[in-house]
């Protein structure tokens, strides 16, 4: 639920009205048209910069309000630092910073002109626009009383650039990413009483309007498929489980798809192994992996990605009641492997186990990537700035690491191995669902790997520290971050769509 933000692109020129954003560097140099605008406004920039000790450092700003000589509300000067060192992430952050600086301004022209005379590319202009869109997001659906300055605003941003046509073309794909991220954020931010498994599935049905083949499996279907592992999580809840399979076919029919698998625990009390009360409200976000997969599928469809992809999410609620799974129970997964459930709060892996088996049997994917808010242990290891990456294939691991560096949604590879795998051996079943106090993120990943066929490239992303409650940034002020949509979209582009 973003503020109503309209993005347009235009030829590089000084605006006549509204607010203007101008770029400068560490030498306080301005581009030719930006310098002309400053001169028309009385040439106050240099003097104001000296008074304010403004040095043109990256993302630092200086504002001139109601400047004389021009019919503008304000001119905002934003520092680029060293323009020669700018990365795609820097342009993205620039857009987010601009959105925050102009406040409630309804008409903003961004003069996207480099002080060094080099042209801003179409993709760089689109990145700025994407940053604006991502920063403009807010979730205020349930607020009935708003201060005037909090009310949703209709804002128009005109990106004035020498490459307007190229920027418009690049924006087609970038705007699809913005929509996918916003969709994922909305899902994570929704309270659990409004977004149960059925309601979540209903939202995903709407993707069929974009050309996604959506199949919803109800409880009877899951029992017929013998998804005993997933069903063991939902059996304590009055809300029935759902598995949603989304297929996008954008490549040749015979091309094997890439599979994205999401944990969708819409609320996690811990079950009989109940969590402490403090902070439990955050467990409405325990479906952050499913939200990311859903947002990604929306993005791929909107931008008509040339890839065959399947997204599958397991939607359940983990509650304690007389029917709930007990610690010590043994359940049988769809794969036929048996699991001793020692801790009902280690439930996400039980959901993923059956999803992985299903997608391998039905779609024979070229690779599988699962996302899950799986463990608190990954937060201890990596904090909020990286997702944990566990992978059985070095090539796939490197592709995800590269996509993370490109987008800023960074991952860090964690270990897997036989010694860790032994920690989940059970005396009464094929495995147990926890491995003890230490290496909790790795033993969780080892459990999931037992449901991966040996020749299938697979990666597990533990997003417990990044999908919800992550630190605010230039491009996100929301509790639900939509983390993973941009990462996986870039992975798809690089592996399946880029030529040469």
N, C-alpha and C positions, 0 to 999 in steps of 0.2 A: 504494500500500500504506500506508494511513493507520493510525494507532492506532485501535483500536476505540472510536469515539466515538458516543454516542447523544445526540441533541438532542431535548428535549421543551419544550413551552411550558405555562405555568401562570399562574393569576391571581397578581397581585402580592401577596406575603405573605412574612414572614420565615421562613427555613428552620429546621427543628428540629435537623437534624444535618448532618454533612459540612462543607464549606467554603462561605463566602458571599463574594460580590463585590458591593461597594457603590460607587456613583458619587458623585463630588463635583465641585465647580467651584473656580475661582480664589479664591472667597471662603470656601472650605471649608464651604459650606452642604451639607446633606444633605436628601434628600426625606423626606417624613413617615414612611414605613415604615422607611426606612433609619435615620433618627434614632431611631426607637423601638428598633430592633435595637441601635444603639450604646448607648442608655440602659440596655437590659437587660444589656449586657455591661460595665456600669460607667462608661459615658460617657468612655472613655479616648481617643477619637479626637482631640479637640482638644489634649489634653496631649501625646499621642504625635506629632501633627503638628508642634507647636512644637519638641519635642525633636529631631525628625528634619529640621526645616526643610522640611517637605513643604508645597508651595504649591498643590497641585491643578492643576498644569500638565498639558496633554494627554498622556495615556498614562504619566504618572509614577504611582508607586504607594507605598503604605504598608501593611504587614502587621501584624496583631495575632495572635499565635499562642496557641492555647488560651485564649481570653479567658474570664475568670471570669463567672459568671452565666448563661451559655448553653452548650448542649451542642454546640459547634462546634469544629472543628479549627483554624480560622483565619477571620479576616475580612480581606479584601483591599480596601482603598480605592483606587480608580483615578480619576485626574484626567481631566476632560473639557475643561479649559481654559474657553473661553466656549461654553456649550451652544447659544447662539443662532447660532453660526457653523458648526455641524457639517454636514458633507457626507456623502453615501453612502460615500465613501472613508474618512472618519473613523470611521464606525460599523463598517466592515469592519476597519479597523486596530485598533479597540477590541477586537473579538472575537479577533483574532490575539494581541493583547497579553494579554488575559485567559487564553487558552490557555497562554501561556508562563509566566504568573505562578503559576498553581496547580500547576505541576509534576506530581507523581505523584498528586495528589488524585483519588480515584475518583468522588466525588459532589460536584458543585459547583452551587450555586444563584447565578445572576446576577440581582441585583435591578436590573432595567432601569428605573430611576426617575430622571427628571431632577431635579436640585436646584431648578430654577426653577419646578417645578410643571407644566410642559408635558408632555403625554403623548408617549411614544415611539410612533411609528407602527408598524404591522405590518411594513412594508417595512424600517424601520430595525432592528427586532428580528431580522428574517430576515438582514439584512446582518451583524449581530453573530454570529449563528449560522454564517453562511458563513465569516466570518473565523476562527472557532474551528475549523471543519472544515479549512480550507486550511492553517492553522498546524499542525494535528495530523498532517499528512501526513509520512511518513518512508518511505524505501526501504531495507529491511534484509533483503531476500529472500535474499541470499547470505551473510549472517552466520550462522555456525554456533555461535559462542560470544558470549554477551552478558552483560554485567554486569547485576546485578539491576535497577539503575536505568535500564538501556537496554532492558529487555524490553518488548515491546508491552503496553500497558495497556488495560484496558477502563474507559472513563470515561463518566460520565453528566453532561451539562450540562442543567440546568433553567433556562430563560429565564423569569423571573418578570416579567410585564408586564401593564399595564392593558389592552392590546389583544391578549390571547392568541389569540383566534379569528382575528383578522386576520393575526397573525404566523404561525400555522399555515398559513393559506392562501398567504401569500407564500413560505413555506418550501418549498412543493411545487416551485416553479420554481427557487428558490435552491439547493436540494439537488441538483437536476439539474445545475446549473452546477458544484457541488462535485464531482460524479461525473465530469463531463466533464473538468475540470481534472486530477483524480487519474489518469484514464485517460491523458491526454496526458503527464503527468509520468512515469507508469510506463513508457510507451513510450520516452521519451527516456532514462530512467535505465537501461534494460535494456542489458547488454553485447551487442556485435554478434554474438558467437558464439552467443548465445541468441535473438537477434532478427534473422534475415535476412529477405529479401523474402518468402519463403514463410511463415515464422512470423508476420510482420507481417500478411500477408493473412489468415491463419487467424484471428488475433485479430479482424479486422474482420468476418469472416463472422458472428461472434456477434451483431453488431448487427441481424441479420435477426430475432432474437427480440424486438426492440423495435419491429418494424414497418418497419425500413429495408430497402429493396430493394438487396441487395448483389450486384454482378457482379464476378467476378475474371477478368481477362484474363491468360492465360499467354503464354509466349514465342511459341508458334505463332500465337496470336491477334494478337500485336503485329507479327509479321512480315507477316501477312496484311493488317494495317492500314497497313503500310509506315511504322511508327514508327522510321525509321532513326536519327533523332537520339537518342532515348531508348536504343535498343538499342546504340548506339555506346559508351555509358557502361558498360553491364553486360557487354560481351563479353570483358573481361579476367578476369571472376570465374567460378568454378565454380558459383556460386549463381544460379539463373535469376531473371530479372526478373518482376515482377508489376505490373499496374495494377489498382487497385481503384476501382470506381465505386459510390458510395453515394447512393441517391436517397430523399429524405424528401418525402412528399406530404401536407402538412398544410393546404393551401389548396384552392381550387377547381381542378378537373382541368385547366382550360384556361389557368390562370395560368402564365406563363413562370417558370422557376425562377431563383434566384440561384445562381451557381456559386462554389464554394470549391476551390482547387487547391493541392495541397501537394507540395513537393519531399521525397522520401523516400529519400535516400541513406543506407542503413543503416550503411555505413562508407565513409569517403572517404580513401584513401591519397594521392589526387592522380593515381592512375594512373601512366603513364609519366613525367609531369611531377610526380614524387613530392614530397610534403611533407617537411619536416625531421622527424626523429624526435621532437624535443622537443614535447610537447603533442599528439602525434597521437592519443593515446587519447581525446581529447575528440571526435574525429570520429565516435564512436558516436552523437553527438547531431546529426549532419548531416541527420537526418530530422525535425528539430523542426517544420518547416512541415507535414509530413504528420501528425505527432502532433497538432498544433493542429486541423487539419481533422477528424481522426478524433474528437478530444474534442468538438468542436463538434457533429458529427453525432450523437454519443451524447446530448449535452445536448438538442438539438432534439427527438429522439425521446422522451426521458424526460419532457420537459415538454409534449409534444404541441403543439409550436409550430405556429401557424397560418401556415405558409409552405411553399412548394415550394422545395426546396433540393437541389442535387446537390453532393456532395463527391467529388473525384477525386484520388488520390494515385499517384505513380509511385515504385515501390519497386525500387531497384537497389543494387548494391555496386560501387564504383569501385576496381578492383584492377589491378596490372600483371602481365601474363604475356605469353606469346608470341602470344596472340590479341588483346591489348589494342589499342585505338585509339592510333595514333602521332601526335605533333605533325606537322601538315602534311597529315593525311588529310582528305578531303572526304566528307561524309556528306549524305544526302538526307532531309529531314524529312518528316513525314506531309503537310505542306502543299505539298510539292513544292519548297520553297526549299532551296537547297544551302548547306552550312556548311563553311567551312575551320576545322578544329579546330587552333588554334595552341597551346593549352594544355589538356591533358586534366584539369587541376585546376579549370577553369572549366566544370564538368560539370552543375551544377544547372540552368542555363539550357537545356542540351540536353534535359534531362528535361521541364522545363516547356513547352518549345516544342511538343512533340507532345501533351501533355496539353491545352493550350489549343485546339489545332486539333481534337482529338477532341470536347471538350465543346461547342465552338461548332457543330460539325456535327451532333452527336447531340441536343443539348438546347436550342440557340438561347437562351442565358440572357439575362435582363434586365440582368445585370451579372456581372462576374467579378472575384474577388479571389484573388490567389495569395500564398502565404506560403512563404518559403524562407530558410534560413540561407545566403545567397548569397555575400556578400563580406566579407572582412576590412576593406575600405575603409569600410563603414558603421560599423564599430566606431571607426575613426579619426575619422570625422566626428561621431558622435553618442554614442559610449560605450555604456554598458549601460542607459541610462535612457529612450531612445526607440527605436522601430523606424523605419527609413526608409520613407517613403511616396512612391511614384511613381504618378502617376495621369493619365489622359487626359481626366478629366471633373471639373469643379470641384464639381459637386453631390455626387458620390460621395466626393470628397476631403474635403469639409466634413463629410459624415456620419461618416466614419471618424475625423476629428479630434475631433468631438463625442463619439463613443463612447469614444475614448481618454481624454478628460478626465473622462467620467462614471465610467469603471472604474478609472482609474489606469494602464491599459495604453496608454501614450501613444505617439503617432506624430508624426513631423515631416516635412512635405512637402519633397521634394527636386526638383531641376530635371530636366526632359526638354526636348529640342529638336533641331532639324535639325543644328546644329553638332556636338552630341554624337553624333548618329546617324551622321554621316560617319566617325567614328572606327572604326566596325566594318565599313566597306566593305572588301571583299576584292578582290584582283586576279585571283583564280582561281575564286571562287565568289560566290554572292549576298551572303554576309557572312562575317565571321570571328567567333570566339567570344570574343575579347578585344579591347580597344581601346587598350591601352598602359598606361603607369604611372599616369596621372592620371585622376581622375573614374571610378574603377573601379566604384563602386556605380551610377553613372548609366549607364555604358556597358553594364553588365549588364542594367539595366532597359530600355535602348534595344533590346538584343537581343531580350528577351522581347516587347516591344511590336511587333516585326515579325511576330509570329504572332497579333496581335489584329486582328480585322476592324474597319475604321474606325468603324463605327456602334455598336460594343459598348463600353459603359462598362467600364473596367478599372482595377484598382489592383494594384500590386505592393508587398508588404510584405517588406522585407529584415530578417529577425529574427535575424541572426547574433549580435547583441549582447544579445538578450533571451530567446531560447528556451532557452539553456543557459549555465551559469556566470555568471548575472547575480547582482548583490549580494543577500545575504539581506535579508529585509524582515519586517515584522510578520506577513505572511500567507504567507511562503514561506521555508523553510530548506533547500529541496531544490536540487540541482544542475540538475535538469530542472525548469523553472519552470511548464510548461503555459501559457506566454504565448500569447495570441491567442484562447483559448476564450472568456474573459469579454468581450473586446473585440468579437468577431464576434457573440456572442450578443446583446449590447446593440445592435449595428448592426441585427440582424434585428428585435429588438423595436421599435426606434425607427422603422425604415423600413417594415416590413411588418405590424406588429401593433398599434401604438398608434393609437388613433382620435382624430380631431380635431386 
